[in-house]
Amino acid sequence: MVNDSPASSENIRIPWQKRRRLRDYANVGRHLLVQRVVIYSAAILLSGAYYDPVIAAIFFVAVAIFEIYDSYVFYLIVKHKRWKQKNFKSAMIAIHLGAFFSSITISLFCISLARQQGVGNGHFLPLFMLVSATIFSAMNSNQFRSVLGMRLCIYILTILFIPIRDLWMVRPPLSSDMWVNFFTIIFVLGFIMELGRNFLSGYSRDLRIREKLEEEHKRTKAALDAKTRFLATVNHELRTPLTSIKGAFDLINSGSLGQPPEKMGNLLEIASRNTNKLKDLVDDLLFLQSSDIGKIKFDFRKLDLCELVEEALERFQPHAAKMNVSVRTQYCPGDYWVCADRKRIDQVLMNLLSNAAKFSERCGTITISMDKSDDAVTLSVRDEGVGIPANSEELVFAEFSQLDSGDGRKFQGTGLGLSISKRIIEAHDGEIRYTSQLGVGTTFSIELKRAEAPQVSHPQLSAVSA
């Protein structure tokens, strides 16, 4: 049975929009505190200098008290985390009390100032203060219709009271400037009312948009969490049996258990090769999962890219021969030192080489070049393949993306290599980019910060000095 008692209804959490309005009102009030204090203090001090300093001091103290009260209410609202109906009611009462008394204080101060000025002099200072306060409220108190309406009613009634009082006391003819001033004030009040309506409707519209964005963010976050859980499942459920399968194939193919029948050799080789591909896919998915949740650890050390390239080429040559492409290097001798994770940079290089071989024409050439400047080292891999269409950068570096994504696509793959490479290079504070021309080829380049070459110790000199 549902308990419909008032006590239970007060413990119900309030909707997102109400919570957001409360926080926006409090934040705006806190941010504009200094601005309000400066404006009110300047006006009150000015009135004290030219009129009655005692009355000015009284209103200065009153304004200070209500500003302190409002600041304390705003602090409590921003600090509060779990809003329920009873908390919301208490906050709204505090907000309305603060708005009422601060508006009344400013209005009474302006009426007092107008009385001190006498009758028929236009009352520029008090009316200017009231109009400014009204516009200020229209711009910054639009979170709650009731608060804005109360402030505007108090200020507008005060604005009307000052000239009507003068008209009542003087009773001038309709041709008098006092009537012109009065009608001008009416015109200004109409403008202020329209201004307040526009700000109120604009804030409500923005709040609805923000709510939709918040809901979209929650759905996106839920989808990301689902993807992370899926990748974790793939890692735990596939990695262990896949390792066992790969180990079994490697053991059979090594001949340690005896030579398999000739008819089975080709099938075992195909199965072993596809097992390795599946293992690489699982490793890539694991990397994406760890990268998404920020658990990738890098071992940054000084390394010579020239040495890394030579080692990678030795391992890549069999694959290049199988793809019927040749590989050549094109860089000047020298030290190409960077501070990087050797394993991850090698992974990026092998991804770029494999990608170049996959998209190269038969008997094509892959060219590896390096260049260095005072603060960076650039490694480039160029192929003579089909090229990449213009404006395809988002697809090139996107996860699970292929430019040729049809069922009968010519180039197979998961579309993870370049995405992973981009993440690795960005983790090194580097940059990966490409230039391409259809039918001519593509060049992928990675740029890393250059590091000083490590100092080489000389054992003979050390022995002599010892």
N, C-alpha and C positions, 0 to 999 in steps of 0.2 A: 504494500500500500504506500502511496506517495504522501509524504507529510506536507500539507499545504499551509502550515502555520506560519505566521509572520516571522518567527525566529529562523525558520529554515529558509524562507525566501531572502532574508538579509544575508545569508551565507553563500548565495549564488554569485558566481563570478560575473562581472559586468562584461558586456560585449567589447570587442577590440576597438571599435570606433570611439566609445566613451573613454576608454583608457587612453587612447591616442590624443583625444581632445584635451584631457586633463594634463597630460605631459607637455603637449604643445603650449598650452596656456601658461604653465609654470615655467617652461624654458624661455618663452618669449619675455615673460615678466622678469626673470633673472637677468637675461641678456641686456634688457633695456633699463636696468636699475640705475646705472651711472648716468645715463642720458636723462632720465626723469629727474634725478636729484639735482643735476646741473641746471636744468631748465627752471625747475621750481625755485631753487635757491637763488638764481639770478633774478627772477621776477620778484620774489619776496624781498630780497635785499634792495632792489631798485625802488620798490614801494616804500620800504623803511627809510631810505635815504631822502625821498622827496615828500613823503607823507608822514604817517604816524609810525615811529619805530616800535612802539610797544605792541600795537596790533600786528605788525609784521612779525615780531618775535613770537607772539602767541601762535600765529598760523604756521610759522616755521617749525615750532615744536610739534604742532598737531600733524603736519605733513610728515615729519620725521617718524613719529610714532606709527602712523599707518603704513609707511614704507617698510619699517622694521617688521610690522605684523605681516604684511604681504610677503616679504622675503622669507619669513619663517614658514608661512603656509606653502610657498613654492618649494622650499627645501624639503618639507615633509612629503609633498606630492612626488617630487623627483626621486626621493629616497625609497618610497614605498614600492614594493614589488608585486604583491599578490592583492589585487583589488577585488573586493566583494561589495555587495550592494550597500551594506551599512557604512563601509569606508568611503564609498563614492558619495553617499548622502552627506556625510560629515564634511568631506572636501568641498562639495558644492555650496554648503552653508557657509563655510569659511571664506570661499571665494566671493560669494555674493555680499557677505558682510564687509570684506575688505574693499570691494568695488564701490559699495554704497557709501561707506564713510569717507573714503578717499575722494570720491566725486563730490560729496556734500561739502567736504573741507575746502576743495578748490573753488567750488561755486560760491560758498560763503565768503571766502577771501576776495573773490572778484566783486561780489556785491558790496563788501565793505570798502574796497578800493574805489568803486564807482561812487559811493556816498561821500567819500572823502574828497573826490574830485568836484563834487557839486553837480549842477544840472546844466545840460545843454552844451557840453564841451566835446561830445563824441565818444568819450570813454574808450579811447583807442587801446590802452594797455590792458584793462580787464577783458574787453571783448576779444582782443587778440589772444590773450591767454585761454579764454574759453573756446574760441574757434580752434586753436592749436590742440587743446586737450580733446576736443570732439573728433578732430581728424586723427589724432593719435590713437584714440579708442577705436575708431572705425577701422584703422589699419591693423591694430595689434590685439583687439579683444573680440575677434570674429570667431573664436572657437565655440562660444556658447551664445545662442541667440538671446537668452534671457539676460546675461551679463551685459552684452553689447546694447540691448534695448534699454536696460536700466541706466547705463552710463549716458547714452544719447539723450534719454528723456530728461535726466537731471541737468545736463549741460545745455540742452536746447531751451528748457524752461528758464534757466538762468539767463541765457543770452537774450531771450524775449523779455524777461522781467526788467532788465536794465533800461532799454530804450522805452518800453511801455511806461515805466515809472516816470521817466523824464517827460514823456508826452502827457501823462496824466497831471503832472505838477505844473507844466508850462501851458498846456492847451494851445499850441501854436496853430496857425492856419495851415491848410493843406499844402500851400506853396512853400512852406518852411523847409530848410535843409534837414531839420530833425526828422521830417517824414521821409525824405529821400534816404537818409541813413537807415531808417527803420525798414523801408522796402528793400534796400540793399542787403540788410541782414536777413530778411526773409528769403531773398534769392540765394544767398550763401548757404542758408540752412537747407534749402532744397538740394543744393549741390552736395552738401555733407550727407544728407539722407541717402542720396543715390550712391554716393561713395561707399557708405556703410553697407548698403544692399549688395553692391558688387563684390566687396571684399568678403562678405559673409557667404554668398553663393560660390565665389571662387575658392574659398577654403573648403567648403563642403565638397565641391567637385574634385579638388586635389586630394582630399581625404579618401574619397571613393577610389580614385586611381591608385593611391598608396595601398589601400586595402587589397585591391586586385593584385598589385605587385607583390605584396606580402604573401598572398595565397599562392601565387605563381612560384615565389621563392621556396615556399614549403614543399610544393609539388616537385620542384627541381631537386631540392635537398633529399626528398624521399627517393627520387629516381636514382640520385647519386649513391645513396646508402644501399639501395637495392643492387646497383651495379657492383659496389664494393663487396657486398655479401656474396654475390655471384662469383666474382673473381676469387674470393677467399675459398669458396667451395671448390672451384676448379683447381685451385692450388692444392688443397688438402686431399681431394678425392681422386685426382688424376696423377699428381706428381709421384706418389709412392708406387702405385702399380706400374706406371710408365717407366720408372727407374728400374724396376725388376724386369720388365719386358726387354728394355734396352740392354740390360746386363746379360740376359739370356741370349739375345741375338748376337751380341759381341762375342760371347763365349763360344757359340756355335760357329760363327764365321772365322774365329781365330784358329780353329782346327784342334783346340785342346781336347775336345771330346771325340776326335776323329774326323776325317773328311766326310762331309755330308754327300749324299748321292748327287751326281752331276745334274739331274733333272730338277733337284730342289735348290741348287746353288743360286740360280737366277731369282727364284721366288724369295729366298732368304735375304738376298741383297736388296731387293725392292722393299721387303718388309722392314729391314734394318734402316734403310734410307728414309722411309716414311715415318718410322719411329723417331728418328732424329729430328725430322721436321716438326712432329707433334711435340717433342720435348722443347724445341725452340719456341713454339707457340705458347706452351705453358709458362716458360720462363719469361716471355714477353708480357703475358697477362699478369704474372706475379709482379713484374716491374711496374706495370701500370697501377696495380692495386697499391703497392707500397708507395709509389709516387703520389697518388691521390691523397693518401692519408699522412703524407709527410714522413715516411719511415725509411726513405732511401738514405743510406750512409755512403759517403764518398771518402776515399783514402787519397787525399791530395798530397802529391809529392812531385819533386822536380823530375821531369823526364824529357828525353830528346825525341822529338817527333820523327826525326830522320831514322833513328834506330827502330822506333815503333812501326814505321811504314815498311821498312825492310823485312821485319819479322812477319808482318801481316801479309806481305806479298808472297812470301814462301808458302804460307798456308793457303793462300788464295789461288796459286798457280794451277793446281789440279782442277779446280772448279772453272777457271778461265779456259783451260784447254778443253774441258767438256762442253762449254758454251761456245767454243770456236772463236774466242776473242783473244787478243794479245794485250799485254799490259806493259806500259813503259813509264819511266820516271823522268821528270823534267824540273830539276832544281839545282841550284849552285851548291857546292859543298859548303858546309858551315854548321854552326850550332843552332838548332831550332828548339831551344829549351822553353818549356811551359810548366806551370804548376797545375797538375791535373791528376785525375784518377786513371791510372794506366789501363785497368780492365775496361772502364766505361768508354774511354776514348778509342780503345781498340774495337769495342763493340760498334761505335759510331762509324769508324773507318770500314769495318767489314760490311756494315749495312750499306754504306755508300758504294762500295765495290760490287757487292751482290746486286744492288739496284742498277748500277751501270751495266753490268754484264747481262742482266735480264732484259733491259731495254735496248741493248746494242744490236745492230745488224750482224749477220754472220761475217766473220773475218774482219770485224771492226776492231778499233783500238781504244783502249782505256788509258787515259793519261793522268798521272798523279803529279801535281806540281806543288811547290811550297814557296812562300815568300815571307819576308820578315821586315819589320820596320822597327823603330825605336821602342815601341810599346806593344806590338802585336805580332803574332805569327799566323799566317793564313795557309790552310791546307785545302787544295782543290782537287776534285775528281771529275774528269771530263769524259763523256762518252760520245760516240758518233751514232746515236740512236734516233728514235722517232721524234724526240723533242716533246715539250709540254706546251699546251695552248696558253695563250695569254690570260692573265687574271685568274690563275688557278692556284694561287698560293695557299688559300684556306683549305682546298681539297688535298693539296700535296702533303701538308703537314697534319691533316686531320686523322683521328684514330679510325681504323677499320674503313678507310676510304681508298677507292681506286678511281682514277680518271676514266678508265674503261670498266664500268661496273655492270655490264650486261652479263647474261648467263653464258654467252659464248665468247667471253672476253679472251683476248689473245694472251695476256700476261696475268699469270696467277699469283696469288699472295694474299696475306691477311691485311695489308695496309697499315701495319704497325711500325715498320722499321724507321721511317722518316719521322713519325710522331715521337717515338722513343728517342731518336737521335736529337730531336729538337729539345726535348726535356733535359737530356744529359748536357747538352751544350749550354742551355740557359742556366742550369745549375752551376756551371763553371763561369758564370758571368760572361759568356761568349755569345757569338751570333752565328747562326746558320742561314744561308741564303742560296739562291740559285739564279742562273741566267739560262735561257733556253731559246732555241729557234727550231720551229717545226721542220722536220726532215733533215736537220743538220746535226743536232745533238744538244746535250744539256751539261752544264757545269754546276756542281754543288760545291760550295765553299764553306768552311768553318773557320772562324776567327777566334783565337784565344789570346789572353794576355801573355805577353812575353815575360819570361823569368831570366834572371841572371844565371849563367852557367855555374855549376858548383865548383868550388875551388879544389884542385887536384893536389893532394899531399904528395910530397917527394920523400920517400923513405931514406934515400942516401943523405939528403940534406939534414933530415931529422937526426940521423945517426951521428953525423959530423958535429952538429950543434950539441948533441948529448955528450 
